[in-house]
Amino acid sequence: MAQALTMDSKTAAVELYQILRELDPSRWRVELAQTMRPRIEALRARLQDLMVRADNPSLSSMRERMEELCHLLEHAIPTPDRADVQQRWDEFRLKVSPAYARLAASLASLDAHVPSLRPTNYTRNIFHVGNAVMVLALLTWVLDTRTTIIAAVSVASLAWSMEIGRRFSERINSGLMWLFRTVAHPHEAWRVNSATWYSTALVILALMQDLTIATVAVIILGLADPAAAIIGRRFGRVKLIHGRSLEGSSTFVVVGSISAFLWLHFACDFAPTSALIWAIGGAVPGALAELFSRRIDDNLSIPVSVAVGLLAVQSLGL
């Protein structure tokens, strides 16, 4: 009985995920203002029914999250006569998204996994690129192989210390989420955040003791990943898996290949042919990692996959 209820709750959560995803600013269409209201009302009725059925003590956390969502879906929904309808629907999305993330956490504790919300966030994209440029500058002009390992381990240790601390203290967690509120995704309130996974990836890259491979991995993650996210959300029509699109994945390969080629040719003195082979050899595994990453954060899987691809190219003497 509890398992069937959990699966029904997962289905309702996925429907809410689809609604919030369609309300993303990059996907907004005028007709959504008319079609969303009946979908939300139907979803609220389904959640209320699930709450009645969730009388098992083991489901109390999930029931509380559903109660929170029902309240939001009833009171935060915009009135149809507002002139600034797009802004009001975006405010609705921002209010409901954290509640969805909390429901997702409750479902995950019951081994029912739903997609994580990754809304359009241009500030996060800029932060992503800026962080890559900073790391690239350090690897190129400041650090050597030994100091890179020391720096990477130090940063990762700090990141994991904060992760552990916020698991034991809601106050620390709330403070960190507030501090990084402009760049954090909703699900990072209860999952290991992307910056921590990125710092872990930097440790792995540093231990490979090849700064050329490390810089290419950083460039591809820093430029191709946000480009793929922007294009995929805005223009993605051909769906692949895990919420990814053909348009987004293609953008990853193109941007990753071009940026890596330019770096390898002009900064690392690679011949054009070798630079192109290396660039593609890193960008394609990175795109595949981004496509198939689900439970593993792509800020870890992408740079490591890029590095593995480059090691394969290097081993072939290309």
N, C-alpha and C positions, 0 to 999 in steps of 0.2 A: 504493500500500500504506500509506504513512504517513498519507495523508489519510483513508483508510477507518478506520484505527486511531484517529486523532484524533476522528473523528465517533463511533466506538463509545465512546471515553473520555468524550466530552461527554455521551452518553446515560447512562452510569454516574454521572457527576457530577450530572446533573439528578435522578436517582433518589435520590442521597444528599441533595441539596437538599430534596427532598420529605420525606424521613425527618426531617431536622433541623427542617424547618418544622412538621411534625406534632408534634414533641416540644417545641415552644415552649410555655412555661407557659400562655399564653392559649388554647392549643388542646388541652391535655392531656385525655385520656379514659382511664378505667381499663382499657378493653380494649386499649389500645395496648401494655400490658405483655406481652400474649400474642401480638399480631400483629407486633411489631417484630422480635423475635429471628429468625424465619425470613427476613424481608426483609433484615436485615443480613447474615445468613450467606450468602444468595444473592448479595448485592452484593459481599461479600468474595471469594467464589469468582470472580465476574466480574472483579474488579480483579486477582486473581492471574493469571487467564488473559490479561488485557491486558498485565500486566507481562512475561509470557513472550514475547508478541508484539512488545513495544516494545524490540527489539534494535537499532534505528536510533540512532546517536549523537545525531541531532537531537532525539530524544525522551527524552534522558537525564533532563532536569529533570522531565518529566511522570512518568517511571518512578519517580523518587525520591519524588515526592509520593504516588504510588499505594502504594509500599512503606510509607511512613509511615502512610497511612490503613489499610492492611491490618493493621498492627500494632495500631493503636488500636481498630479494629473487633473484633479478636480479644480484646484484653486489657482494654479499658475497658468492655465491655458488662456491664451489671449481672447478677448471679446471680438466678435466678428466685425464690429462696426469701427474699429480703430483704423485711422489713416496710415499710421506708421506700422503696418502689419508685419513687414519683414523684420524690423527691429524687435517687435514684441515676440515674434516666434523665436528669434535668436536668444532673447532673454529667457524664454521658456526652456530652450535647449540647455542653456548654461545652468539653470536651476536644477534640471532633471538629471543631467549627466553625472554629477557626483553620487546621486542616489542610485543610479544604474550601476556605477562602479561598486558601491557597497553591496548591492544585490548580487553582482557578479562574484564578489568575494565570498558571500554566504553560500552561493551555489558551488563555488570551487571547493569549499570545505566539505561539501557533500559529493565531491568528485563529479560535478556537472559543470563543464567549462563552457563559457560563452565568449564571444569576441570582445576584445578590449577596444574601447573607444579611442580613436586617434583623430580628433577633430583638427580642422585647418587651424594652424597657429603659425603665422608668419614670423612672429617674434622668436618662436622656437627654431624655425628654419634659419633665421639670421644667426641665432646663438650657435646652432649646429655648425654653420659655415665658419663663423668667427673662431670657434673652439678649434676647428681643424687647422685654420691658418696659424693660430697660436702654437699648437703642438708641432706643426710643420716647421715653423721658425725655430723652435727650440731644438728639434732634431737636426736641423740643417746648420745652424750657426752657433748654438750654445753647448749642446750635450754631445758627448762621445758615447761609444758603446757601453762602457762601464757606468757612467753617470746616468745614462738613459734608464738602465735597470734600477738604479737606486731611486731615481725620481719617480718612475712608474710604480714601484712597490710602495713608496711613501704615499703617493696620491691614492692608490687603491686601498691601502690600509686605513687612511682617513675616511674614505668613502664607505668602506665596510663597517667601520666603527660607528658611523652615523646611522647606517642601516640597522645595526644591532641595537643601538640606543633607542631608535624610534619604535622598535618592536616592543620594548619594555616600558616606554613612556609615551602616552598619547599626547602629552604636552610637547615633547620634542618633535613628534611626528607632525603635529599641527603647526609648530613653529617653522619647520623645514618646508612644509607644503606652502605656508604663507610666504616664506622667503623666495621660493622659486615658483610662485603662483603664475607668473607670466609665461613660463616655459614648460611647466609640468602638465602631463596628461592626467585625467581623473583617476585612472587605475593605479597610478604610482603612489597613491595614498596608502595602498595596502600591498603592493608588489615591489620588489626590488626595482629601483628606478634606473632609467637608461644610462645616466651618468656613471652609476656604479658599475654597470656592465661594461661601459666604454673603458673605464679605468682598468678593469680586469683584462680587457682585450689588449690594452697598451702594455700590460705586464707580459702577456704571451708574446706580443710582437718584440718587446725588448729582449726577451730570453732567446729569441731566434738570432740575435746579434747580427742582423743585417739591416742597416739603416735605410738602404734603398727600398727594400721590401716594406719596411715599416712606413716610410713616407708615402709610398704609393697606396698602401692600405688606408692610411689616414685621409689622403686626398679623395679616394673613391667613396669612402663612407661620408666624408664631409660635404661633398658636392653632389654626388649621384643620388644619395638617399633622399635629401630634401627635394631635389628636382623631381624625382620619381613620385614623391608624395604629393607635390603640388599638381603635377600633370595628371596623375592617377585620379585624384579627387575631383579635379575640374573637368577632365575630358575622358576619364575611364569609362568605356562602354562595354568592351569585350572582357567579361569576367573570367578570371582564372581560379585561384584558390585563396583561402584565408583573407578575403576582402581585397586581394590584389587584382590588377587589370593588366591586359596586354600593353596598353598605352603607357602605364606607369613603369612596367618592367623594361619595355623597350627604351624608355627615356633613361632608365638607370644604365643600361648597357652603352647607349650613345654618349651620355654625359661622362660616365666613368671612363670610357675608352679615350675620349678626346682629352679630358683633363689629365689622365695618367700619361698619355702620349706626349702632351706638351711638356709635362714635368720631366719625363725621362729623357726626351730629346734635348731640351734646352737647358735643364738644370743638372742633369746627370750625364750628359754627353753621349747618350745612346745613339747609334745609327738609326735612321728613320725606320728601317724594316724591323730591327730588333725592338725599338721603342713601341712600334705598333703591335707586334706579337705579344710583348709583355703587357701592354695596356689591355688588349682584348683578353689575354690569359688571366688577368686580375679582375676585369669588369664582369665577365660572364659568371664566374663562380660567385662573385659578390651579389649579382642579380638573382641567381638561383637561391642563395642563402636568404635574401630579402623576401623572395617569393614563398619559400617553404618554412620560414621561421614562424613558429606559433607560440610554443611554450618557452623557447629560448629567445631572448631579446635580440633583435637584429643588430643592436650596437655592439654585441659580442660576436654574433655569428658572421656578420658581413666582413669586418676586418680580418678575422681569422681565416675565413674562406678565401678572401683575396690573397692573403699570404700563402695559403696552401697552393692556390693556383699558380702563383708566381714561383714558388719552390719547384713545382712540376715543370714549368717552363725553363727554369734555371737548370734543372737536372738534365733536360734534353739538350742543353748547350745552345739554346736559341737566343 
